[in-house]
Amino acid sequence: MKLNQLNLKRPSAKKTVETAAAFSNTRGGIIFIGVNDDGGLKGISIGKETLKDWSNNISQNTEPSVIPEIRIENVNGKSIVIIRIQEYPLKPVATRGRCFRRVANSNRQMSPQEIAQMHLISTGNSWDALPARDVAFDDIDLENVRNYIKASFATGRRKFRSTEDPLEILEKLELVKDGKPTWAAILLFGKRPQSPLTQAQVHCGRFKKNVKIIDDRLFSGSIIDQVDEVMNFIRKHINVEFVISGRPRRDEIWDYPLDALREALINAVCHRDYSDTSDIQIKIFDGYIQAWNPGPLPFGITLEELYHPSHSSKPRNKLIAQVFYDLGLIERYGSGIQRMINACVEVGLPEPVFEEKFGGFMVTFRKDIFTEEYLRKLDLNERQIKGIIYIKEKAKITNKEYQKLTGIKDRLATIELNDMVDKKVLEKFGTTGRGTYYALEKAQKAQ
């Protein structure tokens, strides 16, 4: 994990205070004064009262007050000031009526929605644990609760007594608060979760050539049921190959590993920001699938940390996450990202791409291993990459077509095409003459 830090050649009162507030809202950090952006030492001259003034400026302009640790260090004969900011336990910290958090190397002002979420998390709460407005126990489908009891008992993760009343179980799970169902209870077991939470839906679409919509569905109901319904939609719109393996049943080889797609969907449903009015979106294109959910990563975890196999788990919706775990939908907190990566790599597909985008979190799966990034790793030049793109559209290419496409002579075209054959990107069909052409290597294409 990278250290949060800010390098300043000279003190800037506004920027220093904003950064101190941002660090206290994130994981703490260090402000270096007298250091260039590239880490080079510039040094700074300061008077006796300067450190005290800086400390007072930070504490007096932050609410709650942030008390920094400030010291002077002599490095290679130059004085630099080190201001250490600790993460504040009760967040968010504001300065001049605004709240900031540290994102990469900059301070980003937080929206009112982010402020509310950060406060909930810092007090050990989550939005889904709040009592739901304008609903009653009649809005809970007790049959759904009974199905959960049976399913969680079957997974071995919960063992309720057969005599327990479903409503008592909801209370035991803290899905009832102040005598009212929580938002989690409504989303998981409600008769009509979309009333009042109209945004608690998954919008799925199948696109042709990225613009033409050939199928469009909106899935509502319990968020538990949404998982299976959306997976059925996805299966309908991706390809499957049946392979005779000698076992009693044929092996099914899908365009994408279903376990990885299901994991991405469950993460979207379980960890989305339900206070946001947007739907979850699943978009299926010819060469890739995207799953987007409203709300960026929960506070306290970064994109960089997601790739670490043992990264901490910080579920945005704690009660929903617990029920999904009981049902076996979540195997182990914090392990879903690595399982998606492993599932794709095992079948020769590119690793999924995880991004914070459009105010939410997006996962992209590609069924084509020959991405531009992958081809560059093979040291293919721009002409060769252009040739691969041509083959993807036309299925094959001849030497003459490659010459025309790239503007090079026959000899160099032969060298570059053979280079791609040697690197197992292309397969050559025919030996000599006009009948010879090149296509994507079979073994790779089948993956």
C-alpha positions in Angstrom: 0.0 0.0 0.0 1.4 3.4 -0.9 1.9 6.1 1.7 -0.4 9.1 1.5 1.8 12.1 1.2 2.0 15.6 -0.2 5.2 17.4 -1.2 5.3 21.2 -1.0 8.1 23.5 -1.9 6.7 26.1 0.4 3.7 26.2 2.8 0.3 26.9 1.3 -2.2 27.4 4.2 -5.3 26.4 2.2 -3.8 23.4 0.5 -2.2 22.2 3.7 -5.4 22.4 5.7 -7.4 20.7 3.0 -4.9 17.9 2.7 -4.8 17.4 6.5 -8.6 17.1 6.4 -8.4 14.7 3.5 -5.8 12.5 5.1 -7.8 12.4 8.4 -10.8 11.2 6.3 -8.7 8.5 4.6 -5.9 6.7 6.3 -3.8 9.5 7.5 -0.7 10.7 5.7 2.4 13.0 5.8 2.8 16.5 4.4 6.4 17.4 3.5 7.3 21.1 3.3 10.5 22.0 1.6 10.4 19.0 -0.9 9.8 19.2 -4.7 7.1 17.3 -6.4 9.7 14.8 -7.6 11.0 14.3 -4.1 14.0 16.5 -4.5 15.1 18.5 -1.4 14.6 22.3 -1.6 14.7 23.1 2.1 12.9 25.8 4.0 13.7 28.5 6.5 11.3 28.9 9.4 11.1 31.0 12.5 10.6 29.9 16.1 6.8 30.3 16.2 6.2 28.9 12.7 5.5 25.3 13.6 3.1 26.4 16.3 1.3 28.6 13.9 1.0 25.8 11.3 -0.3 23.5 14.0 -2.9 26.0 15.1 -3.9 26.8 11.6 -4.7 23.1 10.9 -6.5 22.5 14.3 -8.5 25.7 14.2 -9.7 25.2 10.6 -10.8 21.6 10.9 -13.9 20.3 12.5 -13.6 18.1 14.5 -10.2 19.6 15.3 -7.2 17.7 13.8 -4.1 17.9 15.9 -1.0 17.3 13.7 2.4 16.0 14.7 5.0 18.5 13.3 8.7 18.3 13.4 11.8 19.6 11.6 14.3 17.2 10.0 17.7 18.1 8.7 18.4 16.1 5.5 21.7 16.7 3.7 22.1 20.1 5.3 18.6 21.2 4.4 15.7 21.7 6.7 12.3 20.2 5.8 9.1 20.1 7.8 7.2 16.9 8.3 3.5 17.1 9.3 2.0 13.8 10.2 -1.8 13.5 10.2 -3.5 10.5 11.8 -6.7 9.0 10.5 -9.6 10.5 12.5 -11.8 7.9 14.2 -15.1 9.8 13.7 -15.5 11.0 10.2 -15.8 13.1 8.2 -13.6 15.9 9.2 -14.5 19.2 7.5 -12.7 22.4 6.7 -14.5 25.7 6.0 -17.8 23.7 5.7 -16.4 21.3 3.1 -15.2 17.7 3.4 -12.4 16.1 1.3 -11.0 12.7 0.9 -7.7 11.6 -0.6 -8.0 10.0 -4.1 -4.6 9.1 -5.6 -2.5 12.2 -5.3 -5.3 14.8 -5.0 -7.9 16.0 -2.6 -11.5 15.4 -3.8 -14.4 17.2 -2.3 -17.1 14.8 -1.1 -20.7 14.9 -2.1 -23.4 15.0 0.6 -24.1 11.4 -0.1 -20.5 10.4 0.4 -20.5 12.4 3.7 -23.5 10.6 5.0 -22.0 7.2 4.1 -18.7 8.0 5.6 -20.4 9.0 8.9 -22.4 5.8 8.9 -19.3 3.6 8.4 -17.2 5.5 10.9 -19.9 4.9 13.6 -20.0 1.2 12.8 -23.3 1.3 10.9 -24.5 0.8 7.4 -27.4 2.2 5.4 -29.1 -1.2 5.0 -29.4 -1.5 8.8 -31.5 1.7 9.1 -35.3 1.3 9.7 -37.1 1.5 6.3 -39.5 4.3 5.8 -43.2 3.8 5.1 -43.1 0.0 5.4 -44.5 -2.5 7.9 -44.1 -6.2 8.7 -46.9 -6.9 6.3 -44.5 -5.9 3.5 -42.2 -8.9 4.4 -42.8 -12.1 2.6 -42.4 -14.7 5.3 -42.2 -17.5 2.8 -39.0 -15.9 1.5 -37.7 -15.9 5.1 -38.5 -19.6 5.5 -36.7 -20.3 2.3 -33.6 -18.5 3.6 -33.8 -20.5 6.9 -33.8 -23.8 4.9 -31.0 -22.7 2.5 -28.7 -21.3 5.2 -29.2 -24.5 7.2 -28.2 -26.5 4.1 -25.0 -24.5 3.7 -24.2 -25.1 7.3 -23.6 -21.5 8.0 -26.7 -20.9 10.1 -28.6 -23.4 12.2 -32.0 -22.1 13.4 -34.4 -24.0 15.6 -37.3 -25.4 13.6 -39.7 -23.9 16.1 -38.4 -20.3 15.7 -40.8 -17.8 14.2 -39.5 -16.1 11.0 -40.1 -12.6 12.5 -38.0 -13.6 15.6 -35.3 -14.7 13.3 -35.3 -11.4 11.5 -34.9 -9.7 15.0 -32.0 -12.1 15.8 -30.3 -11.1 12.6 -30.9 -7.4 13.4 -33.0 -7.1 10.3 -35.6 -5.5 12.5 -34.7 -2.2 14.3 -36.9 0.0 16.5 -39.8 -2.3 15.8 -39.6 -1.8 12.0 -38.0 -3.8 9.2 -34.7 -2.5 8.0 -33.9 -1.6 4.4 -32.0 -4.9 4.2 -35.1 -6.9 5.3 -37.1 -5.2 2.5 -34.5 -5.8 -0.2 -33.9 -9.4 0.8 -37.4 -10.6 1.8 -39.8 -7.9 0.8 -43.0 -8.6 -1.2 -42.3 -5.5 -3.3 -38.8 -4.2 -2.7 -39.1 -1.7 -5.5 -41.8 0.1 -3.6 -40.4 2.3 -2.3 -36.9 1.5 -3.6 -37.5 1.8 -7.3 -33.7 1.7 -8.0 -33.3 -1.8 -6.5 -33.3 -3.3 -10.0 -30.9 -4.8 -12.5 -31.1 -3.5 -16.0 -29.7 -5.9 -18.6 -29.1 -5.4 -22.3 -27.7 -7.3 -25.2 -26.0 -5.0 -27.7 -24.9 -5.6 -31.3 -21.9 -3.6 -32.6 -22.1 -1.6 -29.4 -25.1 0.5 -30.5 -28.0 -1.8 -31.5 -30.1 -3.2 -28.7 -31.4 -6.6 -29.5 -32.7 -7.5 -26.0 -33.5 -5.4 -23.0 -34.8 -6.5 -19.6 -35.3 -5.0 -16.2 -35.2 -7.4 -13.2 -36.9 -6.5 -10.0 -38.2 -8.4 -6.9 -36.1 -9.7 -4.1 -32.3 -9.1 -4.6 -31.7 -12.8 -3.9 -34.0 -13.8 -6.8 -32.4 -11.2 -9.1 -29.1 -13.1 -9.1 -30.6 -16.3 -10.7 -32.8 -14.3 -13.1 -30.0 -12.1 -14.4 -27.7 -15.2 -14.8 -30.4 -16.8 -16.9 -30.4 -13.7 -19.1 -26.6 -13.8 -19.5 -26.6 -17.5 -20.4 -29.2 -16.7 -23.1 -26.9 -14.2 -24.7 -23.5 -15.8 -24.6 -22.2 -18.9 -26.5 -21.7 -22.3 -25.1 -19.8 -25.2 -26.7 -20.5 -28.8 -25.7 -17.5 -31.1 -25.5 -17.5 -34.9 -25.3 -15.0 -35.7 -22.6 -15.8 -39.4 -21.8 -17.7 -38.5 -18.7 -21.4 -39.2 -18.3 -22.3 -35.6 -19.1 -20.9 -33.3 -21.8 -18.6 -30.5 -20.7 -20.0 -27.0 -21.2 -17.5 -24.4 -22.3 -18.9 -20.9 -22.2 -17.6 -17.7 -23.7 -16.8 -16.6 -20.1 -16.5 -18.6 -16.9 -20.0 -18.4 -15.4 -18.6 -18.5 -11.8 -16.7 -15.2 -12.5 -19.8 -13.6 -14.0 -22.0 -14.7 -11.1 -19.4 -13.3 -8.7 -19.4 -9.9 -10.4 -23.2 -9.9 -10.3 -23.4 -10.8 -6.6 -20.8 -8.2 -5.8 -22.9 -5.6 -7.7 -26.2 -6.6 -6.0 -24.7 -7.0 -2.5 -22.3 -4.0 -2.3 -24.0 -1.3 -4.5 -25.1 2.0 -3.0 -28.9 1.6 -2.6 -29.3 5.3 -1.7 -28.3 6.1 -5.3 -31.2 6.3 -7.7 -29.5 4.4 -10.5 -30.0 0.7 -11.5 -27.3 -1.9 -11.7 -26.4 -2.3 -15.3 -25.3 -5.5 -17.1 -24.3 -4.8 -20.7 -23.5 -7.7 -23.1 -21.5 -6.8 -26.2 -20.1 -9.1 -29.0 -16.6 -9.2 -27.4 -17.1 -8.2 -23.8 -19.5 -7.9 -20.8 -19.7 -5.0 -18.4 -21.3 -5.0 -14.9 -21.7 -1.6 -13.3 -23.2 -0.8 -9.9 -23.9 2.6 -8.4 -21.5 3.8 -5.7 -17.6 3.7 -5.8 -15.6 1.4 -3.6 -16.5 1.5 0.1 -14.4 4.0 2.1 -11.2 2.5 3.4 -10.4 0.3 0.4 -8.6 1.3 -2.9 -8.5 -0.2 -6.4 -4.9 -1.1 -5.8 -5.8 -3.2 -2.7 -8.5 -5.1 -4.6 -5.8 -7.0 -6.4 -4.2 -8.2 -3.2 -5.5 -11.7 -2.4 -5.9 -10.9 1.3 -7.3 -7.4 1.1 -9.6 -6.4 3.9 -13.4 -6.7 3.4 -15.4 -3.6 4.0 -19.0 -4.4 2.9 -21.1 -1.3 2.2 -24.3 -3.2 3.2 -23.3 -5.4 6.2 -26.7 -7.1 6.8 -27.2 -7.9 3.1 -23.6 -9.3 3.0 -24.3 -11.5 6.0 -27.4 -13.0 4.5 -25.7 -13.6 1.2 -22.9 -15.3 3.1 -25.3 -17.5 4.9 -26.9 -18.6 1.6 -23.5 -19.5 0.2 -23.7 -16.7 -2.4 -20.5 -15.2 -0.9 -17.8 -17.7 -0.1 -15.5 -15.6 2.0 -15.4 -11.9 2.6 -12.8 -10.1 0.4 -12.1 -13.1 -1.8 -14.4 -12.5 -4.7 -12.1 -10.3 -6.8 -9.4 -13.0 -6.8 -11.8 -15.7 -7.7 -13.0 -13.7 -10.7 -9.4 -13.2 -11.8 -8.5 -16.9 -11.3 -11.5 -18.1 -13.1 -10.7 -16.1 -16.2 -7.0 -16.9 -16.2 -7.6 -20.6 -15.9 -9.5 -20.7 -19.2 -7.0 -18.4 -21.0 -9.1 -15.2 -20.9 -7.7 -11.8 -20.0 -8.1 -10.8 -16.3 -11.2 -8.8 -15.7 -10.7 -5.0 -15.5 -11.9 -3.3 -12.3 -12.6 0.5 -12.4 -14.3 3.2 -10.5 -16.3 4.8 -13.3 -19.4 7.0 -13.8 -19.9 7.4 -10.1 -19.8 3.6 -9.5 -17.8 0.4 -9.8 -17.4 -1.4 -13.1 -16.1 -4.9 -14.0 -15.3 -5.7 -17.6 -14.8 -9.2 -18.9 -13.4 -9.8 -22.4 -13.6 -13.1 -24.2 -10.8 -12.2 -26.6 -7.3 -12.7 -25.2 -5.9 -10.7 -28.1 -6.4 -7.3 -26.4 -4.2 -4.4 -27.5 -2.4 -4.6 -24.1 -1.7 -8.4 -24.5 -0.4 -7.9 -28.0 1.9 -5.2 -26.9 3.3 -7.5 -24.3 4.3 -9.8 -27.2 6.3 -6.9 -28.7 4.0 -6.7 -31.8 4.4 -3.5 -33.7 1.5 -1.2 -34.7 1.2 -2.8 -38.2 0.9 -6.3 -36.6 -1.8 -5.0 -34.2 -3.6 -3.4 -37.1 -3.5 -6.8 -38.9 -5.0 -8.6 -35.9 -7.9 -6.1 -35.7 -8.5 -6.7 -39.4 -8.6 -10.5 -38.9 -11.1 -10.1 -36.0 -13.4 -8.4 -38.5 -12.7 -10.5 -41.6 -11.7 -13.8 -40.0 -8.5 -14.1 -42.0 -5.9 -12.2 -44.0 -3.6 -13.0 -46.9 -0.1 -11.7 -47.5 -1.3 -9.3 -50.2 -4.1 -8.0 -47.9 -1.6 -7.4 -45.1 0.7 -5.5 -47.5 -2.2 -3.3 -48.7 -3.4 -2.7 -45.1 0.0 -1.7 -43.8 1.7 -0.3 -46.8 4.8 -2.5 -46.7 6.5 -4.8 -49.2 6.1 -8.6 -49.6 9.3 -9.6 -47.8 8.6 -7.5 -44.7 5.0 -8.6 -44.7 6.1 -12.3 -44.7 8.5 -11.7 -41.8 5.9 -9.9 -39.7 3.2 -12.5 -40.4 5.6 -15.4 -39.6 6.6 -13.6 -36.4 2.9 -13.7 -35.3 2.8 -17.4 -36.2 5.9 -18.1 -34.1 4.3 -16.2 -31.2 1.2 -18.4 -31.5 -1.1 -15.5 -32.3 -1.7 -16.5 -35.9 -2.0 -19.9 -37.7 -0.9 -20.3 -41.3 -3.2 -22.2 -43.7 -1.8 -23.5 -47.0 1.8 -23.5 -48.0 2.4 -21.2 -51.0 0.5 -19.3 -53.6 -2.8 -17.5 -53.5 -4.5 -20.1 -51.3 -2.3 -19.2 -48.3 -3.9 -17.1 -45.6 -3.6 -16.4 -41.8 -6.2 -16.7 -39.1 -6.2 -16.4 -35.3 -4.4 -19.4 -33.8 -7.0 -22.1 -33.1 -6.0 -23.0 -29.6 -6.1 -19.4 -28.5 -9.3 -18.6 -30.3 -11.0 -21.5 -28.7 -10.2 -20.0 -25.3 
